[in-house]
Amino acid sequence: MKLITAFLPSQCCAVNLAFEESFFAAVKPASTAYLVFYENREAIVLGKSLTLDEEVCLHKRVPNVYRRISGGGTVLHTAGNLNYALFLSLDDYPELFNVSLSYDQLLTAIAAAIGKNVAVRGYSDLGYGVRGDVRKFSGNAQCRKRGWLMLHGTLVYAKQALRQIPWYLKMPPKQPAYRAGRPHREFMTNVLPCYSRAKLMHNLRLGLARHFGASLVATEAKNLPGYSVLNAPFQPEYKHS
């Protein structure tokens, strides 16, 4: 089993979201997993079933808002917030067919790879203990197509990535119990074991390869399924005029 890893060079949210969708159309069955990283310029990304005006402060000057192909909550993409996408064949990993169990298994492996005191919280969050409270630094979601599972998420590693969240995003209508009504500033943190993007990617690559018993293969983005044949990038759902 191989785990192929790459960093997408584009910082355009529309391009990187389009790649995630394009991958499913281009990938062929193989005993190979893929782990892809990217970091976007400022943008807001909605889960596929969320309502724009319930999630985003549209009376303010906000960046472009896009809608991804997976569920989950609304996220601010910006510098200091690393995005990852893990693609796995369900033929190779039939134990991941159950969605709830797959979240638990995969996020537990990611938490262990990042460092100590990182744990799965709620249904699909990763949190870290801060002065006695567990605070969120990562939200994750899944999409399944053509026999493949994509688990993707955000990993906030820099404090500056947190500052504009309360300005752009409303309090979410649905909240995990462990949030306990805390506002964004009291609920979010950066991932304290990994202050740098390079260390975070390094830990994830090694940890997931170890978890799956896979050999690591680094490649350029142009060699990934779907990257060279991207369809037109996503158009923003909302663009401030």
N, C-alpha and C positions, 0 to 999 in steps of 0.2 A: 504494500500500500504506500502511495506517495501523497504527501501534503505539499501542494504547489502554492507558493506564496508570492505576492506581488504588491507593489505600492502604485496606485493610480496617479499619474502625474497631474491630471486636471484638478483644479480647485473649484470648478464650476459644479454646483449642486445638480443642475439639470443633466449634465453629462454623466455624472457618477450614478445618479438614480437610473438613468437610461441604460447604463452598463448592466446594472443588476437585473433589469428586465431582459435585456438582450442576451445575457448569459444563458437563460433557460432555453431560448430558441436555438442557440448554437451548440450547446454542449452535447457530447455523445456519451453513451454508456461506457464507463471505464472504472477500474479500481483505483480511482484518484479522487482526492478531496482538494478543495481550493480554499485558501485564506487570503482575502484581499483587504488592503487598507487604503483609506483616503481621508483627506482633510479638506473641508470646503471653506470657501469664503462665506460671509454671513448670509444665511438663508434660514427660513423656517420650514419644517417638514411635518405635515399632518399624517396621521394614520389613515388608512384607506376609508374608514367609515365615520370619521369625525366631522363635526360641523364647524366651519371656518369661524363664524362669529361667536361661537361658544368658547373657542380656544385662544384666539389671537386678539390683541388690543388694536383693532383696526382704526380707531380714532387717532392713533399715533403714527408717526412715520416709520413703518416697519420694512424690513427687507422683503424680497420676493418670497412668496409662500408656495410650496409644492406639495403634492400628495404622493406618497410612496405606495408600493404595491402590497405592503404588509399592514397588519393591524397595529395596535399599540397607541401610545400617546403622542403628543405634539412635542417636537424637539427643536431647539435652536442649534443650528450648525454654525460654527465659527472657529477661528484660530484657537488652538488649545483644546479642541474637542475632536479626538480621533474617532473615525468611523471604521468599523470592520464588517466584513461579510464572509461568513463561513458557509461553503457549499458542500453538501454531502449527498451521496447517492443512497436512496432508501433501499435499493437492492443490496448494497454493501452493509447497511446498518438497519436491518429490519426492526431492531429494538427501539428505533426512534419513531416508529409509526404513531405511537400514542403521543399526542401533542404535549400533554401535561408532563409525562415522564421524560420526554425529550428536552423540555425546558430545564427540568431539574438536573438531568444528567449533563447536558452541555454547559449550563451556566455554573454548575459546581466545578466542572473541569476548568472553565475560564477563571473563576474565582481563585482556584488553587494555583493557577499559572501566574496570576497577577501578584499575589503575595499574601502575607499573614493578615488576619483580621478582616479579610474580605469575604462576604457571604452573600448568598442569594436571599433576596427579600421580596415580599409580595409575590406576584405571579412570575414576573420577568425582569426584576430589577437586580442590580448589584449594589451593595451598600458597604459602608466603612464606619467603624466606631469613632465618633468625635465627641470627646468630653462626656462620655456616658450615653450618648444618643447615636443611633444608626442613621447615617445620612446617605442619600443616594448619589452615586456618581455615574451610573450607567443604566439606560433603558434599552430593552431588547425586544425584538419581534421576529416572527417567522413568515415565510411564504413557501408554498409547496407547489411545484409544477413539473410535469413530465418525469416523475419519479425522482425528483431532486428536492432536497430541503435546503432553504437558505435561512440561516439565523444571522441577523445583522443587528448592530446596535451602536450606541455612542459611548465613548469612554472619555470623560472629562479629566484631563491631566493637569490643566493650568487654571489658576484662580481667575484669570481675566475672562475665561470663557463663561463664568457664572454671572458676571456683573449685569449683563443686559437681559437675563432671563425674566426678572420681575417686570421689566419695562415692556417687553414684547408679549409675554405669555400670561394669560389669565390663570387663575387657579383652576385645575382640571375638574370637570364635573364628577368624574369617577376617580376615587383615590384609594390606594391600598391602606389597610388598617394601620400599618406601622407609621404612616405619615402623620397620623393623629392631628390633622388639621393644620400642620405647620405651613407657614408661607414659604415661598421659594428660598428666601435667604437663610431660613433656619432648617430647611430640608435638604438642600443640595450641598455637595462638597466636590473637591477634586480628589482623584484617587491617590491617597497619600503615599502608598509604597512606591509609586512610579511618577516622579515629577517630570520626566522627559518622555517625548514621543518615542524616541529610539529605544529606551529601556522597556517601555510598555509593549512595543511591537516585538522586541526580542523575547520577553517573557512569554507572550502569547504564542509565538511561533514554537518555541521549545516545549512549552507546557502542553499545547494541543497535539504536537507530534508525539510526545511521550504518552499522552492519554490514548491516542488511537494506534500506537505502535507503528507509526508511519515514518518514512524517511523524508527529510526536508529537502525541497527543491525550490530554489529562488529563481524567478524569471522576470522578464520585463512585461509590462502591461499589454503590449502589443501582441504577445503570445497567448493571452488568455482567450478562451472561447467567448465569442461575441464582441470582443473589444474592437476589432478591426472592421466590424460591420454594424456599428451602432446605428440604430434608427435615429431620427431627429430627436434631439434632447427634449425632455419634458418641458411643456410650457407652464409658466407659473399660474397657479390658481388665483392668486391675488398679486397685483403689482401696484405699488403706490404711485399715483399719478401726480 
